[in-house]
Amino acid sequence: MSKIGLSILNFFKKIISFLDNRYIIIGSFFVIVAILMIPKRSVNVYNLKVGDVAPKTIRSEISILVKDKEATQKRIQNALNNVVPILNYDNLLIDRLEKKLDKAFSLIQNRDNNYTNPVMNEFFKSIGIKPDKAIYLRIVKLNPSLILKYAKLSLDSLKDYYIVSSLSKIYKFPKNIIKIHYLDKSNVFVTIPKTSIIGIERAKIIAYNRLKNALRNNAALRSITWDFISRLITPNLSYDSIDMEKAKEFAKKNVAPVYFKISKGEVIVREGDIITRSKYAELNAIRSTQQNQNIYVKIVAKFIIFIIIFFVLYRIYKQIRPKSKIKENIIALISASLIILQIITYKLILYISNIVSYSSPDFSKLAIIFSTPFAFISIMSLLLVDFEISLCLTILMSLTAWLMIGLNGQASQFFIAVYAFFGGIIGLLAVYKEKSRSNIMKSGVYVASSNIVLIVLFYMLNGNSFDSGIIIDLSFGAAGGLVTPIIVSGIFPVFEYVFNISTDMKLLEIGNLNNPLLKELAIKTPGTYHHSIVVSSLAEAAASAIGANSLLAKVGSYYHDIGKIKKPIYFVENQADGINPHDKLKPSMSALIIMNHVKYGVEIAKKYKLSSSIIDIIQEHHGTTLIKYFYNKAKEAGLNPKEEDFRYPGPKPQTKEAGIIMIADEVEAASKTLSNPTSKHLEEYVRKIVRDIFLDGQLDECELTLKDLNSITDSFINVLVGIFHHRIEYDQEVKIDNDNK
């Protein structure tokens, strides 16, 4: 792909990431659909402007309500004046200040160099105020401990007060109450009367009186303490401009507009009158209503029908939707994009049919409509998401075709819906069983055949004669079916890349064992390659047993240990000569090398542009498991290791397929240590591994249930019994940590 093409695709990816919000998706989607449903129409209206002379007496032909802008604006202003002011309340201000004082005075306790400038600067810096040498020397000479004690005592007197810098700002608000927002509690608001708030000067008086009562007989200590703490008293209330603006905006939005009524037959202006601003507003309102009432009633009706159908099908899909790795927002984006593309196609076909019928009246407008690729959305949604979404979108777009094309075309509304529905269903069924590129191309033949049959039936139902006109209709209908897979093949890779989806076709491509990356794995790490093949057999069988994506589990298993290509000799399955480089390394270094194969695997997967689901499996297949072998080795060596240093960084498996591969990886590695096992030993062994993984919490974030784990265990046992069926009983307990040698 060219650099320009990649830049365009990456631009769309950035848009997709920005739209990762269901409300933005749904809102944008309905806005675009509404715009696309508006047909082009030019309306000639006789307009009068402010200052013009009315050429005749104008009466209202309809009864309408007109918005009174001036009265509405006054109502808005009253609402804004009644908004309760909001102040931020820092209720922990005194507590923080006292902690600063404790820290500052601890700097000068029992020190010989208290009189030096560095100590003084450090003292004031820890409090957060400008240094004052005179006050500092008085504190040091007198008694720092007592000054600290009475300073905190004085400050404590302000803990229950609401303090502002200036009361005049508070009393400028017409309301007699204030709303207080506690800063340490994001959603806590308390309403208090204005009289509960004091100014900074009043706060200082309260603090001084507390100090005065405590030190009646020690004027010197009282004087220095007050000179010091008077500088620390600050407001704990501040104006919350953000919340205040939100409150004003909310009040403004909740103001009901003021309307006045214009009755049918009422005189708006008389002949010869000057058009004033108020009369212009009335005329403009009437004309707008007259212009829009016919066209927009139909548009609104269509749009409401579309919304009803959409949400009914959405609720149905929510009930029948299979669990999927694809996020709901991504499914919504894909569906919205496909619906919009299909509606644009409808608009384009209708536009072309209008041009053709205008320039060539004898040419069948219906033939152009028959060429619409109705099955496009059915096949695309099946390939990108699932059968259920494809079925729902097929129904939705069939009815949308009835709304948009049937109302304007020559075909009956019912037949357009049936024609679109059957075309979509045939395309869907043609690709359902095998989602390969060759099958997509074959689907065009099936859709074309369906179109031909339906067109013939349409002629029969309408009693039309089979003349030359039917040949044109059949040709265009067949063309609509044959062109569908071509459009799908051209657009599908774009969707696949932009949304980074692991479709079955992409998995089949990268799951080919002749893939260059898998060949490199087989050559550089033959032991790991064999391990991955066995894991894929286990994972595929387990995924099939619980209804998960067996193809994803199989292909993910091929690549889960791809990072071992970087340092193959450090993994036991690739040590053919018996030399283990870990014997010369510290356990911590060995564990780091083992852990890094996950990081290397992600890097290699991104380099080779593997799908996101494969990269997730590579990253998650060890979760946060403990590398027991080297952890125990470090303990035996007396190194007192930290367990977290010997755990994989994660994340834990997020999907059923990733969880299955984690278990299969452990089971396959452990099975290599078994010799001559019986079916009973295999069952006990596999169940122990599954139980240990479960108890370690590695499966907490995926959707595997206990029932699933039992089914997975049974499928693993069946596969392993097939592998070990020639061996005799081996009655020995073996413990191994996957990838840890």
PyMOL commands that set and color helices and strands:
alter all, ss='L'
color gray80, all
select helices_A, chain A and resi 3-18+22-36+69-81+93-106+117-127+133-141+144-156+167-171+194-196+200-214+219-229+241-253+277-320+328-359+365-370+376-384+387-406+413-432+437-462+468-498+504-510+516-524+526-546+550-559+562-565+568-570+572-574+581-584+587-607+612-620+628-636+643-646+656-671+679-695+706-724
alter helices_A, ss='H'
color red, helices_A
select strands_A, chain A and resi 58-59+64-67+86-89+162-164+177-182+189-193+197-199+237-239+259-262+267-269
alter strands_A, ss='S'
color yellow, strands_A
deselect
rebuild
show_as cartoon
